[in-house]
Amino acid sequence: MTAAARPRRAALAAASLALACAHARAADAPPPPDVPAPLATPSAPEAPPPDSVPGGEKVDRVQVTDAYIELHTGPGRGYPVFHVGARGEWIAITLRHTDWYKVTTASGKQGWVNRSQLESTLAEDGAHSGFRDLALGDYLQRTISIGAAYGRFHGDPFDKFWGAWRFTDTLSLETTFGQTQGVFSGNTLFHVALLAEPWSDQRISPFAGIGFGRFKNVPNRSLVTDLTTRAKLTAATVGVNYHLSGRFVVRADYSIYTAYVSDANSAEYRAATLGVSVFF
């Protein structure tokens, strides 16, 4: 071996030794730690509907607890159902029309729901929303009512219709129109009465009233004397109301009508009727 070849062989041997040492260190080194995969960002829960309407007015929010709740396109059962809310969904109540409530769901759907479907909902504090008590509250705060009844007037079939305005807790003004068609004549009456209802906050509530109006008697054309009689009328009435359910009240009453045919002559008629009224 020449003197020039010795340095080259030494350099190659040193390079081979360094490479072997590097491989040995790499083999003995611990494996790199596992890097966890990025976690998926959970989807945000559906936000409850806003607690105020665009005008800034505070609204009530309730949570559905029944299996579903039906949203109608308008305030009435005749309007079609266009959306069904699921149990656990939050709805905001923005408007009321009699027994129908306009609501907004968390997804932005707006529709009308009947009060009966809101009775089991929960308020934001977890308590029952109180819609069950609204029917009684409406009855206690009733102002306007209209009704119709059927009965007997002086032994003949009698129909009457009335409308009332309750201006205090115990007093109301009532306007009544009635008509009967008997064998010998037909009668029409109209009167305004003041009614007192001292226990108006009870489900069974008696009342009494007095009034005045007009009376007309029309004899049948088959009679010899067929002159129409018109007279002033007074009325005295006693009766009882029974809050049936919702906005309906059953009414039974008994009235004594006095028609003043002339200064020296009057006629008395008695009537008993049973009917139903609705209040607002």
C-alpha positions in Angstrom: 0.0 0.0 0.0 1.3 3.3 -1.0 1.7 6.2 1.4 -1.0 8.2 -0.6 -3.6 5.4 -0.2 -3.3 5.2 3.6 -4.9 8.7 4.3 -7.9 7.9 2.0 -8.6 4.6 3.7 -8.4 6.2 7.1 -10.9 8.9 6.0 -13.3 6.3 4.6 -13.1 4.3 7.8 -13.8 7.4 9.9 -16.8 8.3 7.7 -18.2 4.7 8.0 -17.8 4.7 11.8 -19.6 8.1 12.1 -22.5 6.8 9.9 -22.9 3.7 12.0 -22.9 5.7 15.2 -25.6 8.0 13.8 -27.8 5.0 12.9 -27.3 3.5 16.4 -28.4 6.8 18.1 -31.5 7.0 15.8 -32.4 3.4 16.7 -32.0 4.0 20.4 -34.0 7.3 20.5 -37.6 7.1 21.9 -40.4 7.4 19.4 -41.9 10.9 19.0 -45.1 11.5 21.1 -48.4 11.1 19.3 -50.0 14.3 18.3 -53.7 14.2 18.8 -55.9 15.0 15.9 -57.7 18.4 16.1 -61.1 18.0 17.9 -64.2 18.8 15.9 -65.8 22.0 17.0 -69.3 21.1 18.5 -72.2 22.8 16.8 -73.8 25.6 18.8 -77.1 24.6 20.5 -80.2 26.1 19.0 -80.7 29.5 20.6 -84.1 30.2 22.2 -86.2 32.8 20.5 -85.6 36.5 21.4 -87.1 37.8 24.5 -88.4 41.0 22.9 -90.1 42.0 19.6 -88.6 44.6 17.2 -90.5 47.4 19.0 -88.7 46.5 22.2 -91.7 45.1 24.0 -90.9 42.2 26.4 -92.4 38.9 25.4 -92.9 35.6 27.3 -90.9 32.5 26.4 -92.2 29.0 27.2 -90.9 25.5 26.5 -93.0 22.8 24.8 -93.6 19.8 27.0 -96.2 17.9 24.9 -95.1 15.6 22.1 -95.7 18.4 19.6 -97.4 21.8 19.1 -99.2 22.9 16.0 -98.7 26.3 14.4 -101.6 27.6 12.3 -101.3 30.3 9.6 -104.1 32.3 11.4 -105.9 32.6 14.7 -108.5 29.9 14.2 -108.8 26.1 13.7 -110.0 26.8 10.1 -106.5 28.0 9.2 -104.1 25.2 8.1 -101.2 23.9 10.2 -97.9 24.7 8.5 -95.4 23.8 11.1 -95.1 21.4 14.1 -92.9 22.2 17.0 -91.2 19.4 18.9 -91.0 18.7 22.6 -88.3 20.8 24.3 -88.5 23.6 21.8 -88.7 27.2 23.0 -91.3 29.6 21.6 -91.8 33.3 22.2 -95.4 34.6 22.6 -95.8 38.0 20.9 -99.5 38.6 20.4 -102.9 37.4 21.7 -106.2 37.2 19.9 -109.0 35.7 22.1 -107.8 32.1 22.7 -105.1 32.2 20.1 -101.5 33.3 20.5 -99.0 34.3 17.9 -95.7 32.7 18.6 -92.2 32.7 17.2 -90.1 29.5 17.3 -86.3 29.3 17.8 -85.9 28.7 14.1 -87.9 31.8 13.2 -91.2 30.3 12.3 -94.2 32.4 13.2 -97.7 31.1 13.6 -100.8 30.9 15.8 -101.3 28.4 18.6 -104.4 27.6 20.6 -104.3 28.2 24.3 -105.1 24.5 25.0 -101.8 23.5 23.6 -99.9 26.0 25.8 -101.4 24.9 29.2 -98.7 22.3 29.9 -95.7 24.5 28.7 -93.0 25.5 31.1 -91.8 29.1 31.8 -88.1 30.0 31.9 -87.9 29.4 35.6 -89.1 25.8 35.1 -92.5 26.4 36.6 -95.8 25.8 34.7 -96.5 28.8 32.5 -99.9 29.5 34.0 -102.1 29.3 30.9 -104.5 27.0 32.8 -105.4 30.0 35.0 -106.1 32.3 32.0 -109.6 30.9 31.4 -110.7 31.8 34.9 -108.9 35.1 34.7 -110.7 35.9 31.5 -114.0 35.0 33.1 -113.3 37.4 36.1 -112.3 40.2 33.7 -115.1 39.7 31.2 -116.5 43.0 29.8 -118.6 42.2 26.7 -120.9 39.3 26.3 -123.5 38.2 23.7 -126.0 35.4 23.9 -129.1 33.7 22.8 -131.8 31.8 24.6 -135.0 29.8 24.0 -138.0 29.4 26.3 -141.6 30.2 26.9 -143.3 33.6 26.8 -146.9 33.6 28.2 -147.1 29.9 27.2 -145.8 30.4 23.6 -142.3 29.6 22.2 -139.9 32.5 22.8 -136.5 33.4 21.3 -134.4 36.2 22.6 -130.9 37.6 22.0 -128.9 39.9 24.2 -125.7 41.8 24.5 -124.2 43.1 27.8 -121.5 45.5 28.9 -120.1 44.9 32.4 -118.8 48.3 33.6 -118.1 47.3 37.2 -117.4 44.0 39.0 -121.1 43.6 39.9 -123.1 45.8 37.5 -123.8 45.6 33.8 -126.0 47.1 31.2 -127.9 44.7 29.0 -129.9 45.1 25.8 -132.4 42.4 24.9 -134.5 41.6 21.8 -137.2 38.9 22.0 -139.8 37.5 19.7 -142.7 35.0 20.1 -145.3 33.7 17.7 -148.4 32.4 19.4 -151.7 31.0 18.1 -153.5 34.3 18.2 -150.8 36.9 18.0 -147.1 37.5 17.8 -145.1 39.6 20.2 -141.9 41.6 19.8 -140.1 43.2 22.7 -137.0 45.3 23.2 -135.6 46.6 26.5 -132.5 47.8 28.3 -131.8 46.6 31.8 -129.4 47.2 34.6 -128.2 43.9 36.1 -126.7 43.3 39.5 -124.4 40.3 39.9 -123.1 40.4 43.5 -121.1 37.1 43.3 -119.8 37.6 39.8 -116.4 36.1 40.8 -118.1 32.7 41.3 -118.6 30.0 38.7 -122.3 29.8 39.7 -123.4 33.5 39.9 -127.0 34.6 40.5 -128.2 38.0 39.2 -131.2 40.3 39.2 -132.2 43.2 37.0 -134.8 45.8 36.1 -135.3 47.5 32.7 -137.6 49.4 30.4 -138.3 49.3 26.7 -141.0 48.8 24.0 -143.5 46.1 23.3 -145.5 45.3 20.2 -148.3 42.8 19.8 -149.4 41.8 16.3 -152.7 39.8 16.1 -153.0 37.1 13.4 -154.8 38.2 10.3 -157.5 35.6 10.8 -158.9 37.5 13.8 -161.7 40.0 13.4 -159.7 42.6 15.4 -156.2 42.7 14.0 -155.0 46.0 15.3 -151.3 46.2 16.2 -150.7 47.2 19.8 -147.6 49.2 20.8 -146.8 49.9 24.4 -144.1 50.9 26.8 -142.6 48.0 28.7 -140.9 47.3 32.0 -139.0 44.1 32.9 -137.9 42.5 36.2 -135.5 39.6 35.8 -133.8 37.1 38.1 -131.5 34.3 37.0 -128.2 32.5 37.4 -125.0 32.2 35.3 -122.8 29.1 35.2 -119.4 29.4 33.7 -119.3 26.3 31.5 -115.7 26.4 30.2 -113.5 28.7 28.2 -115.5 31.7 27.2 -119.0 30.1 27.4 -121.6 30.7 30.1 -124.9 28.9 30.5 -127.7 31.2 31.7 -131.2 30.5 33.0 -133.6 33.4 33.8 -137.2 34.2 34.7 -138.7 37.6 33.8 -142.0 39.4 34.4 -142.9 41.9 31.6 -145.5 44.6 32.1 -146.8 46.3 28.9 -148.6 49.6 29.6 -151.2 49.6 26.8 -152.8 52.8 28.1 -152.9 54.9 31.1 -155.6 52.7 32.6 -154.7 49.4 31.1 -151.7 47.1 31.3 -150.9 43.5 30.5 -148.5 41.2 32.3 -146.4 38.5 30.7 -144.1 35.9 32.2 -141.2 34.3 30.5 -138.6 31.6 31.3 -135.6 30.9 29.1 -132.4 28.9 29.0 -129.5 30.0 26.8 -125.7 30.3 26.3 -123.5 33.4 26.0 -119.9 34.0 25.1 -117.8 36.7 26.6 -114.8 38.8 25.5 
